[in-house]
C-alpha cells in the first residue's frame, strides 16, 4: 500500500496543488475555472498561505514527500458561506471569523479510496481546534461528484440540502462538521 506525506503547502507545492484543483473543477465538476468561485485556486498564497488563520494542505505521493507529486489538496479559511449564492439561513448560521470553512478537499482519481481525504480533514480540524477562535466547521459539496456526498455524510451532519428546495437552488449540500472528529 502506498503512503502519503501530508504537510502545509509551501511555495514548491503550489503548481502541483493548483493542477489538482484545476483538474478537479474541469473533470469532476464540469464547470471549469469560474473566477468568482475559484479565485483562490489561482492565488493560493493570498487565500491560504498569508492569512494566519488559513491553511492549504497537500498530500504528496511517497512517505517522505521528497520529489513526490501533489496528489491531493485541502484548505481551511475563516470566511463563512456568502449569501448569495448560498441560502441566507446557512450564511447566518456560519459567520465569517468564527467559522472554519473547509475547501478544496480534492484527491486525484487514481489516489482515491486510500484514506487521504480523511487524513487531510483530520489535519484541518486539528488546525481549527488549535486556533481557538473557531466555533463551527462548515463545508458544502456538489453531490454530483462521485463519492463526495457519502464521504461528507460520514464526517458531518447535513444542515441544508438545496435539492429539497422548490427551485432546486444550486443543488449543493451544506454540512456542519464537529471540531473534534
DODO-603758 format. One record per atom (N, C-alpha, C, O): x, z, y. Coordinates in steps of 0.001 Angstrom, whole numbers, always signed. Layout:
BEGIN
+---------+---------+---------+
!       X !       Z !       Y !
+---------+---------+---------+
!       X !       Z !       Y !
...
+---------+---------+---------+
***
This chain:
BEGIN
+---------+---------+---------+
!       X !       Z !       Y !
+---------+---------+---------+
!    +832 !      +0 !   -1172 !
!      +0 !      +0 !      +0 !
!    +883 !      +0 !   +1245 !
!   +1892 !    +703 !   +1302 !
!    +497 !    -787 !   +2228 !
!   +1250 !    -875 !   +3469 !
!   +1076 !    +391 !   +4281 !
!     +62 !   +1083 !   +4189 !
!   +2102 !    +676 !   +5085 !
!   +1989 !   +1778 !   +6022 !
!   +2058 !   +1196 !   +7426 !
!   +2553 !     +89 !   +7639 !
!   +1558 !   +1955 !   +8357 !
!   +1496 !   +1506 !   +9739 !
!   +2012 !   +2603 !  +10658 !
!   +1813 !   +3792 !  +10409 !
!   +2669 !   +2185 !  +11710 !
!   +3160 !   +3098 !  +12736 !
!   +2165 !   +3046 !  +13901 !
!   +1908 !   +1981 !  +14460 !
!   +1620 !   +4193 !  +14252 !
!    +696 !   +4274 !  +15383 !
!   +1407 !   +5017 !  +16504 !
!   +1985 !   +6084 !  +16299 !
!   +1350 !   +4421 !  +17705 !
!   +2023 !   +5031 !  +18847 !
!   +1358 !   +4562 !  +20142 !
!    +654 !   +3553 !  +20159 !
!   +1591 !   +5309 !  +21231 !
!   +1139 !   +4815 !  +22534 !
!   +1868 !   +3508 !  +22838 !
!   +3060 !   +3378 !  +22560 !
!   +1165 !   +2567 !  +23395 !
!   +1769 !   +1270 !  +23714 !
!   +2808 !   +1428 !  +24809 !
!   +2622 !   +2159 !  +25782 !
!   +3892 !    +727 !  +24617 !
!   +4926 !    +624 !  +25639 !
!   +4983 !    -811 !  +26123 !
!   +4279 !   -1670 !  +25592 !
!   +5803 !   -1085 !  +27114 !
!   +5901 !   -2454 !  +27646 !
!   +6193 !   -3492 !  +26558 !
!   +5712 !   -4623 !  +26625 !
!   +6980 !   -3100 !  +25562 !
!   +7339 !   -4029 !  +24487 !
!   +6175 !   -4371 !  +23567 !
!   +6262 !   -5318 !  +22786 !
!   +5081 !   -3608 !  +23652 !
!   +3918 !   -3818 !  +22780 !
!   +2803 !   -4614 !  +23441 !
!   +1859 !   -5031 !  +22770 !
!   +2900 !   -4829 !  +24740 !
!   +1755 !   -5367 !  +25477 !
!   +1371 !   -6787 !  +25095 !
!    +181 !   -7094 !  +25023 !
!   +2335 !   -7661 !  +24848 !
!   +1980 !   -9030 !  +24447 !
!   +1241 !   -9025 !  +23108 !
!    +247 !   -9733 !  +22941 !
!   +1725 !   -8233 !  +22164 !
!   +1067 !   -8145 !  +20863 !
!    -312 !   -7520 !  +20965 !
!   -1251 !   -7976 !  +20313 !
!    -443 !   -6472 !  +21785 !
!   -1746 !   -5825 !  +21971 !
!   -2729 !   -6798 !  +22612 !
!   -3877 !   -6911 !  +22180 !
!   -2276 !   -7486 !  +23626 !
!   -3134 !   -8462 !  +24306 !
!   -3572 !   -9546 !  +23332 !
!   -4722 !   -9983 !  +23382 !
!   -2688 !   -9988 !  +22451 !
!   -3033 !  -11025 !  +21473 !
!   -4118 !  -10521 !  +20512 !
!   -5064 !  -11249 !  +20210 !
!   -3985 !   -9282 !  +20033 !
!   -5009 !   -8715 !  +19141 !
!   -6355 !   -8665 !  +19859 !
!   -7377 !   -9052 !  +19292 !
!   -6356 !   -8194 !  +21096 !
!   -7602 !   -8056 !  +21843 !
!   -8240 !   -9414 !  +22147 !
!   -9448 !   -9581 !  +21981 !
!   -7443 !  -10375 !  +22588 !
!   -7997 !  -11696 !  +22889 !
!   -8498 !  -12389 !  +21626 !
!   -9557 !  -13018 !  +21639 !
!   -7746 !  -12278 !  +20542 !
!   -8215 !  -12860 !  +19278 !
!   -9564 !  -12266 !  +18882 !
!  -10435 !  -12977 !  +18382 !
!   -9736 !  -10969 !  +19105 !
!  -10984 !  -10308 !  +18739 !
!  -12148 !  -10822 !  +19578 !
!  -13206 !  -11132 !  +19031 !
!  -11976 !  -10917 !  +20891 !
!  -13102 !  -11366 !  +21717 !
!  -13440 !  -12831 !  +21464 !
!  -14594 !  -13232 !  +21616 !
!  -12467 !  -13623 !  +21086 !
!  -12755 !  -15027 !  +20776 !
!  -13318 !  -15183 !  +19365 !
!  -14343 !  -15840 !  +19183 !
!  -12670 !  -14595 !  +18373 !
!  -13054 !  -14825 !  +16973 !
!  -14214 !  -13955 !  +16502 !
!  -15147 !  -14460 !  +15878 !
!  -14169 !  -12652 !  +16792 !
!  -15200 !  -11746 !  +16284 !
!  -16435 !  -11703 !  +17181 !
!  -17565 !  -11717 !  +16693 !
!  -16213 !  -11650 !  +18499 !
!  -17354 !  -11553 !  +19408 !
!  -17934 !  -12918 !  +19745 !
!  -19130 !  -13050 !  +20005 !
!  -17077 !  -13929 !  +19738 !
!  -17543 !  -15267 !  +20084 !
!  -17804 !  -15453 !  +21566 !
!  -18349 !  -16481 !  +21968 !
!  -17426 !  -14478 !  +22391 !
!  -17663 !  -14585 !  +23828 !
!  -16495 !  -15222 !  +24550 !
!  -16667 !  -15840 !  +25600 !
!  -15304 !  -15072 !  +23985 !
!  -14118 !  -15466 !  +24711 !
!  -13841 !  -14459 !  +25803 !
!  -14511 !  -13431 !  +25899 !
!  -12865 !  -14754 !  +26617 !
!  -12476 !  -13865 !  +27705 !
!  -13504 !  -13971 !  +28834 !
!  -13759 !  -15057 !  +29354 !
!  -14082 !  -12841 !  +29201 !
!  -15027 !  -12763 !  +30321 !
!  -14429 !  -11762 !  +31313 !
!  -14380 !  -10568 !  +31016 !
!  -13975 !  -12219 !  +32478 !
!  -13259 !  -11333 !  +33404 !
!  -13965 !  -10014 !  +33711 !
!  -13308 !   -8974 !  +33745 !
!  -15262 !  -10020 !  +33933 !
!  -15944 !   -8769 !  +34306 !
!  -15995 !   -7779 !  +33153 !
!  -16183 !   -6586 !  +33393 !
!  -15838 !   -8220 !  +31926 !
!  -15845 !   -7338 !  +30762 !
!  -14452 !   -7047 !  +30231 !
!  -14218 !   -5983 !  +29657 !
!  -13528 !   -7972 !  +30413 !
!  -12247 !   -7910 !  +29711 !
!  -11028 !   -7861 !  +30620 !
!   -9927 !   -8192 !  +30178 !
!  -11190 !   -7461 !  +31867 !
!  -10049 !   -7409 !  +32791 !
!   -8939 !   -6504 !  +32294 !
!   -7765 !   -6757 !  +32560 !
!   -9302 !   -5443 !  +31567 !
!   -8293 !   -4518 !  +31040 !
!   -7398 !   -5177 !  +29993 !
!   -6265 !   -4746 !  +29780 !
!   -7902 !   -6208 !  +29351 !
!   -7089 !   -6919 !  +28354 !
!   -5938 !   -7646 !  +29043 !
!   -4814 !   -7659 !  +28542 !
!   -6224 !   -8242 !  +30180 !
!   -5203 !   -8987 !  +30906 !
!   -4217 !   -8052 !  +31593 !
!   -3026 !   -8351 !  +31680 !
!   -4718 !   -6919 !  +32081 !
!   -3833 !   -5969 !  +32773 !
!   -3924 !   -4577 !  +32138 !
!   -4453 !   -3652 !  +32755 !
!   -3417 !   -4423 !  +30920 !
!   -3480 !   -3120 !  +30267 !
!   -2619 !   -2052 !  +30943 !
!   -2866 !    -859 !  +30771 !
!   -1627 !   -2467 !  +31699 !
!    -785 !   -1484 !  +32394 !
!   -1635 !    -710 !  +33401 !
!   -1632 !    +521 !  +33402 !
!   -2354 !   -1421 !  +34246 !
!   -3191 !    -761 !  +35252 !
!   -4359 !     -16 !  +34615 !
!   -4773 !   +1034 !  +35107 !
!   -4887 !    -554 !  +33531 !
!   -6061 !     +51 !  +32894 !
!   -5720 !   +1281 !  +32061 !
!   -6474 !   +2254 !  +32066 !
!   -4600 !   +1253 !  +31349 !
!   -4334 !   +2295 !  +30360 !
!   -2973 !   +2985 !  +30452 !
!   -2858 !   +4152 !  +30077 !
!   -1952 !   +2303 !  +30935 !
!    -626 !   +2910 !  +30913 !
!    -327 !   +3730 !  +32169 !
!    +371 !   +4741 !  +32087 !
!    -839 !   +3317 !  +33321 !
!    -558 !   +4026 !  +34564 !
!   -1417 !   +5280 !  +34723 !
!    -865 !   +6346 !  +34997 !
!   -2746 !   +5204 !  +34564 !
!   -3559 !   +6425 !  +34756 !
!   -3211 !   +7501 !  +33720 !
!   -3159 !   +7226 !  +32521 !
!   -2979 !   +8703 !  +34188 !
!   -2542 !   +9792 !  +33302 !
!   -3566 !  +10149 !  +32228 !
!   -3180 !  +10575 !  +31140 !
!   -4828 !   +9989 !  +32498 !
!   -5868 !  +10389 !  +31546 !
!   -6318 !   +9230 !  +30648 !
!   -7307 !   +9346 !  +29924 !
!   -5588 !   +8119 !  +30701 !
!   -5922 !   +6942 !  +29899 !
!   -4794 !   +6684 !  +28906 !
!   -3657 !   +7109 !  +29110 !
!   -5129 !   +5982 !  +27830 !
!   -4096 !   +5654 !  +26851 !
!   -4479 !   +4381 !  +26102 !
!   -5657 !   +4108 !  +25875 !
!   -3477 !   +3620 !  +25730 !
!   -3623 !   +2467 !  +24843 !
!   -2710 !   +2727 !  +23653 !
!   -1500 !   +2891 !  +23805 !
!   -3306 !   +2762 !  +22474 !
!   -2532 !   +2924 !  +21244 !
!   -2403 !   +1584 !  +20541 !
!   -3266 !    +714 !  +20661 !
!   -1315 !   +1435 !  +19811 !
!   -1128 !    +263 !  +18966 !
!    -768 !    +727 !  +17557 !
!    -179 !   +1790 !  +17363 !
!   -1134 !     -91 !  +16593 !
!    -691 !    +110 !  +15211 !
!    +202 !   -1076 !  +14879 !
!    -176 !   -2236 !  +15040 !
!   +1392 !    -745 !  +14413 !
!   +2349 !   -1782 !  +14032 !
!   +2514 !   -1791 !  +12523 !
!   +2505 !    -747 !  +11870 !
!   +2660 !   -2969 !  +11997 !
!   +2875 !   -3142 !  +10567 !
!   +4263 !   -2594 !  +10232 !
!   +5265 !   -3049 !  +10784 !
!   +4315 !   -1625 !   +9334 !
!   +5590 !   -1020 !   +8950 !
!   +5636 !    +439 !   +9321 !
!   +5134 !    +840 !  +10371 !
!   +6232 !   +1223 !   +8472 !
!   +6256 !   +2679 !   +8624 !
!   +6940 !   +3148 !   +9903 !
!   +6469 !   +4081 !  +10553 !
!   +8047 !   +2507 !  +10266 !
!   +8788 !   +2980 !  +11438 !
!   +8450 !   +2190 !  +12700 !
!   +8832 !   +2589 !  +13800 !
!   +7740 !   +1079 !  +12553 !
!   +7341 !    +290 !  +13709 !
!   +8422 !    -599 !  +14275 !
!   +8149 !   -1435 !  +15136 !
!   +9647 !    -433 !  +13805 !
!  +10740 !   -1270 !  +14299 !
!  +10484 !   -2718 !  +13913 !
!  +10304 !   -3044 !  +12740 !
!  +10472 !   -3571 !  +14915 !
!  +10248 !   -5007 !  +14719 !
!   +8919 !   -5307 !  +14045 !
!   +8720 !   -6415 !  +13548 !
!   +8004 !   -4339 !  +14018 !
!   +6698 !   -4566 !  +13427 !
!   +5778 !   -5307 !  +14375 !
!   +5915 !   -5222 !  +15596 !
!   +4846 !   -6029 !  +13797 !
!   +3862 !   -6770 !  +14569 !
!   +2702 !   -5842 !  +14930 !
!   +2288 !   -5027 !  +14105 !
!   +2176 !   -5953 !  +16144 !
!    +989 !   -5206 !  +16535 !
!    -187 !   -5789 !  +15767 !
!    -488 !   -6977 !  +15881 !
!    -855 !   -4934 !  +14977 !
!   -1977 !   -5400 !  +14167 !
!   -3292 !   -4738 !  +14558 !
!   -4347 !   -5103 !  +14039 !
!   -3240 !   -3771 !  +15467 !
!   -4463 !   -3096 !  +15902 !
!   -4234 !   -2423 !  +17244 !
!   -3105 !   -2110 !  +17622 !
!   -5340 !   -2208 !  +17956 !
!   -5311 !   -1528 !  +19240 !
!   -6446 !    -512 !  +19309 !
!   -7413 !    -597 !  +18553 !
!   -6322 !    +430 !  +20202 !
!   -7394 !   +1374 !  +20515 !
!   -7063 !   +1979 !  +21865 !
!   -5909 !   +2311 !  +22136 !
!   -8072 !   +2122 !  +22714 !
!   -7836 !   +2642 !  +24062 !
!   -8873 !   +3694 !  +24415 !
!   -9940 !   +3782 !  +23808 !
!   -8523 !   +4484 !  +25412 !
!   -9410 !   +5511 !  +25939 !
!   -9231 !   +5533 !  +27443 !
!   -8110 !   +5475 !  +27948 !
!  -10348 !   +5618 !  +28158 !
!  -10267 !   +5809 !  +29596 !
!  -11352 !   +6770 !  +30047 !
!  -12230 !   +7145 !  +29270 !
!  -11280 !   +7162 !  +31306 !
!  -12191 !   +8173 !  +31835 !
!  -13379 !   +7579 !  +32578 !
!  -14067 !   +8279 !  +33321 !
!  -13616 !   +6305 !  +32379 !
!  -14754 !   +5658 !  +33027 !
!  -15957 !   +5686 !  +32086 !
!  -15897 !   +5179 !  +30966 !
!  -17022 !   +6274 !  +32548 !
!  -18254 !   +6246 !  +31773 !
!  -18859 !   +4853 !  +31815 !
!  -18407 !   +4004 !  +32583 !
!  -19870 !   +4610 !  +31003 !
!  -20514 !   +3287 !  +30987 !
!  -21241 !   +3020 !  +32310 !
!  -21924 !   +3901 !  +32832 !
!  -21098 !   +1841 !  +32835 !
!  -21719 !   +1474 !  +34105 !
!  -23143 !    +964 !  +33887 !
!  -23464 !    +352 !  +32869 !
!  -23979 !   +1243 !  +34884 !
!  -25326 !    +666 !  +34915 !
!  -25438 !    -154 !  +36177 !
!  -25133 !    +353 !  +37256 !
!  -25868 !   -1410 !  +36089 !
!  -25916 !   -2204 !  +34871 !
!  -24507 !   -2605 !  +34442 !
!  -23586 !   -2430 !  +35239 !
!  -24287 !   -3103 !  +33303 !
!  -25218 !   -3692 !  +32348 !
!  -25812 !   -2696 !  +31351 !
!  -26789 !   -3014 !  +30672 !
!  -25238 !   -1497 !  +31254 !
!  -25734 !    -526 !  +30279 !
!  -27009 !    +137 !  +30790 !
!  -27242 !    +190 !  +31998 !
!  -27826 !    +638 !  +29880 !
!  -29063 !   +1312 !  +30299 !
!  -28757 !   +2503 !  +31206 !
!  -27765 !   +3206 !  +31012 !
!  -29617 !   +2716 !  +32192 !
!  -29431 !   +3787 !  +33173 !
!  -29271 !   +5145 !  +32493 !
!  -28386 !   +5915 !  +32867 !
!  -30108 !   +5453 !  +31506 !
!  -30044 !   +6777 !  +30880 !
!  -28728 !   +6999 !  +30142 !
!  -28262 !   +8134 !  +30042 !
!  -28128 !   +5940 !  +29628 !
!  -26824 !   +6062 !  +28965 !
!  -25751 !   +6340 !  +30017 !
!  -24905 !   +7215 !  +29832 !
!  -25788 !   +5597 !  +31114 !
!  -24800 !   +5800 !  +32185 !
!  -24910 !   +7211 !  +32768 !
!  -23893 !   +7835 !  +33072 !
!  -26122 !   +7713 !  +32926 !
!  -26300 !   +9055 !  +33484 !
!  -25827 !  +10142 !  +32516 !
!  -25328 !  +11184 !  +32941 !
!  -25985 !   +9898 !  +31231 !
!  -25570 !  +10886 !  +30223 !
!  -24048 !  +10999 !  +30132 !
!  -23525 !  +12059 !  +29791 !
!  -23336 !   +9906 !  +30438 !
!  -21883 !   +9858 !  +30273 !
!  -21197 !   +9522 !  +31606 !
!  -20760 !   +8389 !  +31808 !
!  -21102 !  +10502 !  +32512 !
!  -20498 !  +10229 !  +33823 !
!  -18983 !  +10020 !  +33751 !
!  -18291 !  +10585 !  +32905 !
!  -18512 !   +9204 !  +34654 !
!  -17063 !   +8998 !  +34771 !
!  -16395 !  +10326 !  +35119 !
!  -16968 !  +11169 !  +35809 !
!  -15178 !  +10485 !  +34627 !
!  -14400 !  +11692 !  +34903 !
!  -14469 !  +12710 !  +33785 !
!  -13449 !  +13287 !  +33408 !
!  -15661 !  +12941 !  +33249 !
!  -15798 !  +13905 !  +32150 !
!  -16087 !  +13218 !  +30818 !
!  -16217 !  +13880 !  +29788 !
!  -16187 !  +11895 !  +30843 !
!  -16437 !  +11127 !  +29627 !
!  -15178 !  +10376 !  +29213 !
!  -14578 !   +9660 !  +30015 !
!  -14789 !  +10543 !  +27971 !
!  -13721 !   +9737 !  +27395 !
!  -14400 !   +8555 !  +26718 !
!  -15120 !   +8722 !  +25734 !
!  -14168 !   +7369 !  +27247 !
!  -14771 !   +6184 !  +26644 !
!  -13751 !   +5508 !  +25741 !
!  -12651 !   +5164 !  +26172 !
!  -14132 !   +5324 !  +24486 !
!  -13279 !   +4621 !  +23536 !
!  -13488 !   +3126 !  +23734 !
!  -14617 !   +2654 !  +23860 !
!  -12401 !   +2406 !  +23757 !
!  -12448 !    +959 !  +23999 !
!  -11435 !    +244 !  +23111 !
!  -10470 !    +836 !  +22628 !
!  -11680 !   -1000 !  +22920 !
!  -10726 !   -1927 !  +22283 !
!  -10192 !   -1425 !  +20949 !
!   -9006 !   -1584 !  +20661 !
!  -11050 !    -820 !  +20131 !
!  -10651 !    -425 !  +18782 !
!  -10796 !   -1680 !  +17927 !
!  -11855 !   -1951 !  +17360 !
!   -9707 !   -2432 !  +17852 !
!   -9688 !   -3739 !  +17208 !
!   -8578 !   -3773 !  +16164 !
!   -7449 !   -3363 !  +16430 !
!   -8907 !   -4261 !  +14986 !
!   -7929 !   -4397 !  +13903 !
!   -7975 !   -5846 !  +13420 !
!   -9046 !   -6391 !  +13149 !
!   -6805 !   -6452 !  +13320 !
!   -6759 !   -7831 !  +12804 !
!   -7429 !   -7873 !  +11429 !
!   -7255 !   -6973 !  +10607 !
!   -8178 !   -8915 !  +11206 !
!   -8992 !   -9065 !   +9992 !
!   -8210 !   -8788 !   +8707 !
!   -8718 !   -8111 !   +7813 !
!   -6997 !   -9296 !   +8606 !
!   -6216 !   -9142 !   +7370 !
!   -5685 !   -7717 !   +7165 !
!   -5111 !   -7415 !   +6119 !
!   -5872 !   -6847 !   +8157 !
!   -5407 !   -5457 !   +8043 !
!   -6563 !   -4456 !   +8008 !
!   -6344 !   -3245 !   +8035 !
!   -7769 !   -4961 !   +7949 !
!   -8943 !   -4075 !   +7945 !
!   -9127 !   -3412 !   +6592 !
!   -8601 !   -3858 !   +5572 !
!   -9899 !   -2323 !   +6621 !
!  -10267 !   -1560 !   +5422 !
!   -9059 !    -842 !   +4817 !
!   -8963 !    -660 !   +3603 !
!   -8143 !    -441 !   +5701 !
!   -6957 !    +305 !   +5268 !
!   -6825 !   +1632 !   +6012 !
!   -5788 !   +2291 !   +5933 !
!   -7863 !   +2015 !   +6724 !
!   -7855 !   +3285 !   +7434 !
!   -7198 !   +3266 !   +8802 !
!   -7044 !   +4316 !   +9425 !
!   -6810 !   +2098 !   +9277 !
!   -6110 !   +2030 !  +10564 !
!   -7027 !   +2459 !  +11704 !
!   -6636 !   +3281 !  +12533 !
!   -8230 !   +1920 !  +11756 !
!   -9150 !   +2254 !  +12856 !
!   -9458 !   +3746 !  +12868 !
!   -9510 !   +4362 !  +13932 !
!   -9659 !   +4319 !  +11711 !
!   -9960 !   +5758 !  +11630 !
!   -8781 !   +6584 !  +12148 !
!   -8981 !   +7575 !  +12850 !
!   -7562 !   +6185 !  +11808 !
!   -6373 !   +6882 !  +12301 !
!   -6240 !   +6736 !  +13818 !
!   -5905 !   +7693 !  +14517 !
!   -6505 !   +5530 !  +14315 !
!   -6432 !   +5303 !  +15750 !
!   -7449 !   +6167 !  +16500 !
!   -7121 !   +6775 !  +17519 !
!   -8682 !   +6217 !  +15991 !
!   -9715 !   +7019 !  +16642 !
!   -9339 !   +8500 !  +16606 !
!   -9549 !   +9211 !  +17589 !
!   -8794 !   +8970 !  +15500 !
!   -8365 !  +10372 !  +15425 !
!   -7313 !  +10669 !  +16498 !
!   -7347 !  +11729 !  +17123 !
!   -6393 !   +9749 !  +16711 !
!   -5368 !   +9930 !  +17753 !
!   -5993 !   +9929 !  +19151 !
!   -5597 !  +10717 !  +20009 !
!   -6965 !   +9048 !  +19378 !
!   -7640 !   +9024 !  +20675 !
!   -8387 !  +10328 !  +20926 !
!   -8357 !  +10860 !  +22036 !
!   -9053 !  +10841 !  +19903 !
!   -9798 !  +12093 !  +20061 !
!   -8846 !  +13266 !  +20314 !
!   -9166 !  +14167 !  +21090 !
!   -7688 !  +13259 !  +19669 !
!   -6693 !  +14302 !  +19919 !
!   -6193 !  +14216 !  +21366 !
!   -5994 !  +15241 !  +22019 !
!   -5995 !  +13012 !  +21854 !
!   -5577 !  +12805 !  +23244 !
!   -6641 !  +13358 !  +24195 !
!   -6313 !  +14058 !  +25154 !
!   -7915 !  +13046 !  +23932 !
!   -9017 !  +13514 !  +24782 !
!   -9117 !  +15035 !  +24759 !
!   -9309 !  +15662 !  +25801 !
!   -8990 !  +15623 !  +23583 !
!   -9074 !  +17084 !  +23464 !
!   -7921 !  +17749 !  +24212 !
!   -8125 !  +18763 !  +24880 !
!   -6722 !  +17196 !  +24108 !
!   -5552 !  +17768 !  +24775 !
!   -5678 !  +17679 !  +26297 !
!   -5133 !  +18518 !  +27015 !
!   -6381 !  +16686 !  +26782 !
!   -6578 !  +16524 !  +28222 !
!   -7317 !  +17726 !  +28810 !
!   -6991 !  +18181 !  +29907 !
!   -8292 !  +18229 !  +28099 !
!   -9032 !  +19403 !  +28550 !
!  -10155 !  +19134 !  +29528 !
!  -10988 !  +20013 !  +29750 !
!  -10210 !  +17961 !  +30116 !
!  -11239 !  +17654 !  +31104 !
!  -12400 !  +16841 !  +30584 !
!  -13409 !  +16682 !  +31270 !
!  -12268 !  +16330 !  +29388 !
!  -13346 !  +15520 !  +28816 !
!  -14378 !  +16410 !  +28147 !
!  -14031 !  +17316 !  +27389 !
!  -15646 !  +16149 !  +28429 !
!  -16747 !  +16921 !  +27845 !
!  -17496 !  +16134 !  +26774 !
!  -18206 !  +16713 !  +25952 !
!  -17332 !  +14806 !  +26788 !
!  -18018 !  +13967 !  +25805 !
!  -17184 !  +12727 !  +25526 !
!  -16302 !  +12354 !  +26300 !
!  -17491 !  +12100 !  +24392 !
!  -16817 !  +10864 !  +23995 !
!  -17910 !   +9831 !  +23745 !
!  -18866 !  +10078 !  +23011 !
!  -17748 !   +8687 !  +24363 !
!  -18750 !   +7624 !  +24314 !
!  -18088 !   +6319 !  +23892 !
!  -16905 !   +6096 !  +24152 !
!  -18855 !   +5471 !  +23245 !
!  -18448 !   +4092 !  +22996 !
!  -19686 !   +3267 !  +22750 !
!  -20760 !   +3798 !  +22463 !
!  -19527 !   +1970 !  +22864 !
!  -20587 !   +1059 !  +22463 !
!  -19969 !     -19 !  +21593 !
!  -18778 !    -317 !  +21684 !
!  -20812 !    -597 !  +20746 !
!  -20312 !   -1626 !  +19848 !
!  -21334 !   -2737 !  +19703 !
!  -22531 !   -2545 !  +19922 !
!  -20838 !   -3883 !  +19335 !
!  -21679 !   -5035 !  +19046 !
!  -21930 !   -5024 !  +17537 !
!  -21001 !   -5246 !  +16761 !
!  -23165 !   -4769 !  +17112 !
!  -23438 !   -4683 !  +15676 !
!  -23304 !   -6013 !  +14941 !
!  -23341 !   -6045 !  +13711 !
!  -23149 !   -7100 !  +15675 !
!  -22955 !   -8393 !  +15022 !
!  -21553 !   -8529 !  +14428 !
!  -21316 !   -9387 !  +13577 !
!  -20623 !   -7680 !  +14881 !
!  -19265 !   -7714 !  +14347 !
!  -19262 !   -7024 !  +12989 !
!  -19661 !   -5866 !  +12865 !
!  -18818 !   -7735 !  +11998 !
!  -18831 !   -7229 !  +10623 !
!  -18154 !   -5866 !  +10504 !
!  -16993 !   -5707 !  +10882 !
!  -18883 !   -4891 !   +9979 !
!  -18354 !   -3565 !   +9713 !
!  -18359 !   -2606 !  +10887 !
!  -18197 !   -1402 !  +10685 !
!  -18542 !   -3099 !  +12125 !
!  -18417 !   -2242 !  +13307 !
!  -19483 !   -1146 !  +13344 !
!  -19160 !     +26 !  +13532 !
!  -20732 !   -1517 !  +13170 !
!  -21787 !    -512 !  +13278 !
!  -21658 !    +563 !  +12201 !
!  -21797 !   +1751 !  +12492 !
!  -21400 !    +163 !  +10984 !
!  -21245 !   +1138 !   +9900 !
!  -20074 !   +2074 !  +10140 !
!  -20171 !   +3273 !   +9879 !
!  -18972 !   +1538 !  +10634 !
!  -17804 !   +2365 !  +10927 !
!  -18153 !   +3427 !  +11965 !
!  -17873 !   +4607 !  +11756 !
!  -18759 !   +3024 !  +13077 !
!  -19071 !   +3978 !  +14131 !
!  -20148 !   +4959 !  +13715 !
!  -20122 !   +6113 !  +14145 !
!  -21094 !   +4537 !  +12892 !
!  -22105 !   +5475 !  +12388 !
!  -21453 !   +6550 !  +11513 !
!  -21966 !   +7666 !  +11423 !
!  -20336 !   +6228 !  +10872 !
!  -19648 !   +7222 !  +10039 !
!  -18912 !   +8265 !  +10889 !
!  -18523 !   +9315 !  +10377 !
!  -18720 !   +7984 !  +12173 !
!  -17979 !   +8887 !  +13049 !
!  -18825 !   +9531 !  +14141 !
!  -18470 !  +10587 !  +14663 !
!  -19933 !   +8904 !  +14482 !
!  -20700 !   +9383 !  +15623 !
!  -22194 !   +9290 !  +15410 !
!  -22680 !   +9031 !  +14310 !
!  -22903 !   +9509 !  +16504 !
!  -24359 !   +9505 !  +16498 !
!  -24855 !   +8439 !  +17470 !
!  -24360 !   +8344 !  +18593 !
!  -25812 !   +7652 !  +17051 !
!  -26400 !   +6655 !  +17936 !
!  -27207 !   +7380 !  +19009 !
!  -28049 !   +8222 !  +18697 !
!  -26945 !   +7049 !  +20276 !
!  -27726 !   +7619 !  +21378 !
!  -28676 !   +6590 !  +21977 !
!  -29643 !   +6946 !  +22651 !
!  -28397 !   +5318 !  +21730 !
!  -29304 !   +4265 !  +22194 !
!  -28977 !   +2976 !  +21452 !
!  -27816 !   +2576 !  +21361 !
!  -30004 !   +2339 !  +20929 !
!  -29851 !   +1064 !  +20231 !
!  -30656 !     +31 !  +21008 !
!  -31886 !     +41 !  +20972 !
!  -29970 !    -848 !  +21700 !
!  -30642 !   -1822 !  +22553 !
!  -31488 !   -2812 !  +21765 !
!  -32361 !   -3463 !  +22339 !
!  -31253 !   -2939 !  +20474 !
!  -32074 !   -3837 !  +19668 !
!  -33515 !   -3339 !  +19578 !
!  -34418 !   -4106 !  +19245 !
!  -33733 !   -2050 !  +19874 !
!  -35063 !   -1469 !  +19821 !
!  -35836 !   -1633 !  +21128 !
!  -37017 !   -1291 !  +21192 !
!  -35189 !   -2147 !  +22163 !
!  -35858 !   -2377 !  +23439 !
!  -36740 !   -3610 !  +23334 !
!  -36433 !   -4533 !  +22579 !
!  -37827 !   -3631 !  +24082 !
!  -38720 !   -4783 !  +24078 !
!  -38007 !   -6055 !  +24498 !
!  -38271 !   -7132 !  +23964 !
!  -37098 !   -5923 !  +25463 !
!  -36368 !   -7093 !  +25948 !
!  -35138 !   -7393 !  +25094 !
!  -34527 !   -8450 !  +25247 !
!  -34766 !   -6476 !  +24196 !
!  -33586 !   -6673 !  +23366 !
!  -32291 !   -6292 !  +24034 !
!  -31249 !   -6233 !  +23381 !
!  -32340 !   -6026 !  +25363 !
!  -31126 !   -5638 !  +26067 !
!  -29972 !   -6568 !  +25743 !
!  -30151 !   -7780 !  +25627 !
!  -28792 !   -5994 !  +25597 !
!  -27607 !   -6770 !  +25222 !
!  -27380 !   -6740 !  +23709 !
!  -26404 !   -7298 !  +23207 !
!  -28293 !   -6082 !  +22989 !
!  -28190 !   -5913 !  +21537 !
!  -26982 !   -5045 !  +21163 !
!  -26385 !   -5216 !  +20101 !
!  -26636 !   -4114 !  +22056 !
!  -25494 !   -3220 !  +21885 !
!  -25996 !   -1884 !  +21350 !
!  -27119 !   -1470 !  +21640 !
!  -25149 !   -1211 !  +20564 !
!  -25468 !    +127 !  +20068 !
!  -24493 !   +1094 !  +20736 !
!  -23279 !    +893 !  +20715 !
!  -25060 !   +2158 !  +21337 !
!  -24288 !   +3145 !  +22073 !
!  -24153 !   +4421 !  +21232 !
!  -25122 !   +4875 !  +20623 !
!  -22957 !   +4988 !  +21204 !
!  -22646 !   +6137 !  +20349 !
!  -22053 !   +7304 !  +21116 !
!  -21376 !   +7132 !  +22129 !
!  -22326 !   +8490 !  +20608 !
!  -21674 !   +9718 !  +21008 !
!  -20788 !  +10128 !  +19825 !
!  -21251 !  +10169 !  +18685 !
!  -19534 !  +10425 !  +20096 !
!  -18606 !  +10832 !  +19038 !
!  -18147 !  +12250 !  +19356 !
!  -17741 !  +12520 !  +20486 !
!  -18200 !  +13163 !  +18384 !
!  -17728 !  +14517 !  +18663 !
!  -16220 !  +14534 !  +18939 !
!  -15457 !  +13771 !  +18346 !
!  -15816 !  +15406 !  +19839 !
!  -14399 !  +15527 !  +20186 !
!  -13557 !  +16063 !  +19030 !
!  -12340 !  +15879 !  +19017 !
!  -14182 !  +16713 !  +18077 !
!  -13410 !  +17390 !  +17022 !
!  -13654 !  +16839 !  +15620 !
!  -13958 !  +17589 !  +14693 !
!  -13520 !  +15542 !  +15476 !
!  -13688 !  +14942 !  +14132 !
!  -12517 !  +15334 !  +13259 !
!  -12457 !  +14940 !  +12094 !
+---------+---------+---------+
***
